[in-house]
Amino acid sequence: MTQPELLGYLGGKPCVLVPTMGYLHDGHLSLVRRAKQFSQEHGIPSVATIFVNPTQFNDPSDLAKYPRDIERDKGFLEAEGLDVVYIPAVDEVYPPGVDCSVPLPDVATKPRLEDEHRPGHFEGVCQVLVRLFEMCDAKAAVFGEKDWQQLQVARAIVKQQGLDVEILPGETVREPDGLAMSSRNVHLNEKEHAQALAISRAIREGGREPSWREAERLMKRILTDADMTVDYAVVREATGLTANPDEAPGMTYRCVITARSGGVRLLDNGPWPV
């Protein structure tokens, strides 16, 4: 299906969009169900995109090894009763010779979290979101809370660009042992999976710690005791992610973690205090 064919199918109606990079799991499907609910409430079609966006990978090897199984994904989405599965080609999203870049919003893009560890990542995220919103005529879009910074960036780019797109959050879905579901979990061996459970444990225990400084120390200790490599384990104001509770009193806060088990980089977050 091409973009003109998609718009023809939608018949002039906007849609509720679930942007994905594929290799779907129950976390993605929970977002699809959220979209279906919105679709039914507002009488508009539901659309999921599968597009592994090359511009948000700062490491070409990470892009190359990103898991893909289009037929499997299409089967999952069709079983959920989604109206449209749209799988655009790279040249369709980024037409040759066309500058699709957008300026980064100020909110959530410079707190020295994912932006520092993945240079250029959010430039690519903002670029592809604006393109997909435009290409699909999105009225709303669903994003998982697991990637908390990306959720805030999505809200910020919509506001900056003046887009009439409602950003709908979807709760993090976890495996029975507590590990947040991720397409990257497929790369974990049995030992690394067990090791990675320290992330959700750190989120839980850090969230119960009344001092944010102690919460950060506790989360880092839990992760290092499990022999994980810690990129960050912090308590930050939940929207901009730049300020700690002393710097932004009276706000809402999140414990935010990214750590590595073996060679697999995993994200998670939760409220502070619980």
C-alpha positions as CSV (number, residue, x, y, z in Angstrom):
1,M,0.0,0.0,0.0
2,T,1.4,3.4,-1.0
3,Q,0.6,6.6,0.9
4,P,-2.0,7.8,-1.7
5,E,-3.6,4.3,-1.5
6,L,-3.7,4.7,2.3
7,L,-5.4,8.1,2.2
8,G,-7.8,6.7,-0.4
9,Y,-8.7,3.9,2.0
10,L,-9.2,6.3,4.9
11,G,-11.7,8.2,2.7
12,G,-10.8,11.7,3.9
13,K,-11.0,10.7,7.6
14,P,-8.1,11.3,10.0
15,C,-6.9,8.2,11.9
16,V,-5.5,7.1,15.3
17,L,-1.9,6.0,14.7
18,V,0.3,3.4,16.3
19,P,3.8,4.0,15.0
20,T,6.1,0.9,15.4
21,M,9.4,-0.4,14.1
22,G,8.0,-3.9,14.1
23,Y,8.9,-7.2,15.7
24,L,5.8,-6.8,17.8
25,H,5.2,-8.1,21.3
26,D,2.3,-7.8,23.8
27,G,3.5,-4.3,24.7
28,H,2.9,-3.1,21.2
29,L,-0.4,-4.9,21.0
30,S,-1.6,-3.2,24.2
31,L,-1.0,0.1,22.3
32,V,-3.0,-1.2,19.4
33,R,-5.9,-2.0,21.7
34,R,-5.7,1.6,23.1
35,A,-5.9,2.8,19.5
36,K,-8.9,0.6,18.7
37,Q,-10.7,2.0,21.8
38,F,-10.0,5.6,20.6
39,S,-11.1,4.6,17.1
40,Q,-14.4,3.3,18.3
41,E,-15.0,6.3,20.6
42,H,-14.3,8.8,17.8
43,G,-15.5,7.0,14.8
44,I,-12.2,7.1,12.9
45,P,-9.9,4.4,11.4
46,S,-7.0,2.8,13.3
47,V,-3.6,2.5,11.6
48,A,-0.3,0.9,12.6
49,T,2.9,1.7,10.8
50,I,5.8,-0.7,10.6
51,F,8.9,1.3,9.7
52,V,12.5,0.8,11.0
53,N,13.5,4.4,10.9
54,P,17.2,4.7,9.8
55,T,17.6,8.3,10.9
56,Q,17.2,7.5,14.7
57,F,20.0,4.9,14.8
58,N,23.4,6.5,15.6
59,D,25.1,3.1,15.4
60,P,24.7,1.4,11.9
61,S,25.3,-2.0,13.5
62,D,22.3,-1.4,15.8
63,L,20.1,-0.7,12.8
64,A,21.4,-3.8,11.0
65,K,20.6,-6.1,13.9
66,Y,17.2,-4.7,14.8
67,P,14.9,-7.7,14.6
68,R,12.4,-7.9,11.7
69,D,9.5,-10.3,10.8
70,I,7.0,-8.4,8.7
71,E,4.6,-11.4,8.1
72,R,4.5,-12.2,11.8
73,D,3.8,-8.6,12.6
74,K,1.0,-8.4,10.1
75,G,-0.6,-11.5,11.5
76,F,-0.6,-10.0,15.0
77,L,-2.1,-6.7,13.9
78,E,-4.8,-8.3,11.7
79,A,-5.8,-10.6,14.7
80,E,-6.3,-7.4,16.7
81,G,-8.8,-6.1,14.1
82,L,-6.7,-3.1,13.2
83,D,-8.2,-1.2,10.2
84,V,-4.9,-0.6,8.3
85,V,-1.3,-1.9,8.5
86,Y,0.9,0.6,6.6
87,I,4.5,-0.4,5.8
88,P,6.1,2.5,3.9
89,A,9.4,2.3,2.1
90,V,12.3,4.5,3.1
91,D,12.0,6.6,-0.1
92,E,8.3,7.2,0.6
93,V,9.0,8.5,4.1
94,Y,12.1,10.4,3.0
95,P,11.8,11.3,-0.7
96,P,15.2,11.7,-2.3
97,G,16.2,15.3,-2.5
98,V,13.6,16.5,0.0
99,D,14.8,17.9,3.4
100,C,12.5,16.3,6.0
101,S,14.4,17.5,9.0
102,V,12.6,19.4,11.8
103,P,14.0,21.5,14.6
104,L,14.3,19.8,17.9
105,P,11.9,21.0,20.6
106,D,13.5,22.4,23.8
107,V,11.4,20.1,26.0
108,A,12.9,16.6,26.9
109,T,15.5,16.6,24.2
110,K,18.5,17.8,26.2
111,P,18.4,16.3,29.7
112,R,21.6,14.2,29.0
113,L,19.8,10.9,29.1
114,E,19.0,9.2,25.7
115,D,20.1,12.4,23.9
116,E,23.6,12.0,25.4
117,H,24.0,8.3,24.9
118,R,22.5,8.2,21.4
119,P,23.6,11.4,19.6
120,G,21.2,12.3,16.8
121,H,18.5,9.9,18.0
122,F,15.8,12.4,18.8
123,E,16.5,14.4,15.6
124,G,15.6,11.1,13.8
125,V,12.6,10.5,16.1
126,C,11.1,13.9,15.6
127,Q,11.7,13.8,11.8
128,V,9.9,10.4,11.4
129,L,7.0,11.3,13.7
130,V,6.2,14.5,11.8
131,R,6.4,12.7,8.5
132,L,4.2,9.8,9.7
133,F,1.6,12.1,11.3
134,E,1.4,14.0,8.0
135,M,1.4,10.9,5.8
136,C,-1.3,9.2,7.8
137,D,-3.4,12.3,8.6
138,A,-3.2,11.4,12.3
139,K,-5.7,12.8,14.8
140,A,-4.1,10.9,17.7
141,A,-1.1,8.6,18.2
142,V,-0.3,6.1,20.9
143,F,3.1,5.8,22.5
144,G,4.3,3.4,25.3
145,E,5.4,4.8,28.6
146,K,8.3,2.4,28.7
147,D,10.4,4.8,26.6
148,W,9.4,7.8,28.8
149,Q,11.7,10.3,27.3
150,Q,10.4,9.5,23.8
151,L,6.9,10.0,25.0
152,Q,7.7,13.5,26.2
153,V,9.5,14.3,23.0
154,A,6.5,13.2,21.0
155,R,4.3,15.6,23.0
156,A,6.9,18.3,22.6
157,I,7.3,18.0,18.8
158,V,3.5,18.1,18.3
159,K,3.3,21.3,20.3
160,Q,6.3,22.9,18.6
161,Q,5.0,22.1,15.1
162,G,1.5,23.1,15.9
163,L,0.1,19.7,14.9
164,D,-3.5,18.8,15.9
165,V,-2.4,15.3,17.1
166,E,-3.4,14.0,20.6
167,I,-0.6,11.9,22.1
168,L,-2.1,8.9,24.0
169,P,0.1,7.2,26.6
170,G,0.0,3.4,27.0
171,E,1.2,1.7,30.2
172,T,4.3,-0.4,30.2
173,V,3.6,-4.1,29.7
174,R,5.9,-6.5,31.6
175,E,6.8,-10.1,31.3
176,P,5.6,-12.3,34.2
177,D,9.0,-11.9,36.0
178,G,8.7,-8.1,35.8
179,L,11.0,-7.3,32.8
180,A,9.6,-4.6,30.6
181,M,8.7,-6.0,27.2
182,S,11.0,-4.9,24.4
183,S,11.8,-6.0,20.9
184,R,15.4,-6.2,22.2
185,N,14.6,-8.9,24.8
186,V,15.0,-11.5,22.0
187,H,18.7,-10.9,22.1
188,L,19.0,-11.8,25.8
189,N,20.3,-15.3,26.7
190,E,18.9,-16.9,29.9
191,K,21.7,-15.5,32.1
192,E,21.3,-12.0,30.7
193,H,17.5,-12.1,31.1
194,A,17.9,-13.0,34.7
195,Q,20.5,-10.3,35.2
196,A,18.2,-7.7,33.5
197,L,15.5,-8.3,36.2
198,A,17.6,-5.9,38.3
199,I,16.2,-3.0,36.3
200,S,12.6,-3.5,37.3
201,R,13.7,-4.3,40.9
202,A,15.7,-1.0,41.0
203,I,12.6,0.9,39.7
204,R,10.4,-0.6,42.4
205,E,12.8,-0.1,45.3
206,G,13.9,3.3,44.2
207,G,10.3,4.4,43.9
208,R,9.8,3.5,47.6
209,E,12.8,5.5,48.8
210,P,11.6,8.8,50.3
211,S,14.9,10.6,49.4
212,W,15.5,11.1,45.7
213,R,19.3,11.1,46.3
214,E,19.0,7.8,48.2
215,A,16.7,6.5,45.4
216,E,19.4,7.2,42.8
217,R,22.1,5.6,44.9
218,L,19.9,2.5,45.6
219,M,19.0,2.0,41.9
220,K,22.7,2.2,40.8
221,R,23.8,-0.2,43.6
222,I,21.1,-2.7,42.6
223,L,22.2,-2.5,39.0
224,T,25.9,-2.7,39.6
225,D,25.5,-5.6,42.1
226,A,23.8,-7.5,39.2
227,D,26.9,-6.7,37.1
228,M,25.0,-4.5,34.7
229,T,26.5,-1.5,32.9
230,V,24.6,1.6,33.9
231,D,24.1,4.4,31.5
232,Y,22.0,6.3,34.0
233,A,19.6,5.7,36.9
234,V,18.1,9.0,37.9
235,V,15.1,10.7,39.5
236,R,13.9,13.6,37.3
237,E,10.9,15.9,36.8
238,A,8.6,13.9,34.6
239,T,8.0,16.2,31.6
240,G,11.3,17.9,30.8
241,L,13.5,15.4,32.6
242,T,16.2,18.0,33.3
243,A,15.5,18.8,36.9
244,N,15.8,16.8,40.1
245,P,13.1,17.2,42.8
246,D,15.2,19.9,44.6
247,E,15.3,22.0,41.4
248,A,11.6,21.5,40.6
249,P,9.7,21.2,43.8
250,G,6.0,20.3,43.7
251,M,6.1,18.5,40.3
252,T,5.6,14.9,39.2
253,Y,8.8,12.8,39.0
254,R,10.0,9.5,37.4
255,C,12.8,7.1,38.2
256,V,14.4,6.6,34.8
257,I,16.9,3.9,34.0
258,T,18.9,2.6,31.0
259,A,21.4,-0.2,31.6
260,R,23.0,-3.0,29.6
261,S,22.8,-6.7,30.1
262,G,25.4,-8.3,28.0
263,G,25.4,-6.2,24.8
264,V,21.6,-5.4,25.1
265,R,20.6,-1.9,26.1
266,L,17.3,-1.8,28.0
267,L,15.1,1.1,29.2
268,D,12.6,1.3,32.1
269,N,11.0,3.8,34.4
270,G,8.4,4.3,37.1
271,P,6.9,6.9,39.3
272,W,8.8,8.5,42.2
273,P,7.6,8.3,44.9
274,V,5.3,5.3,44.4
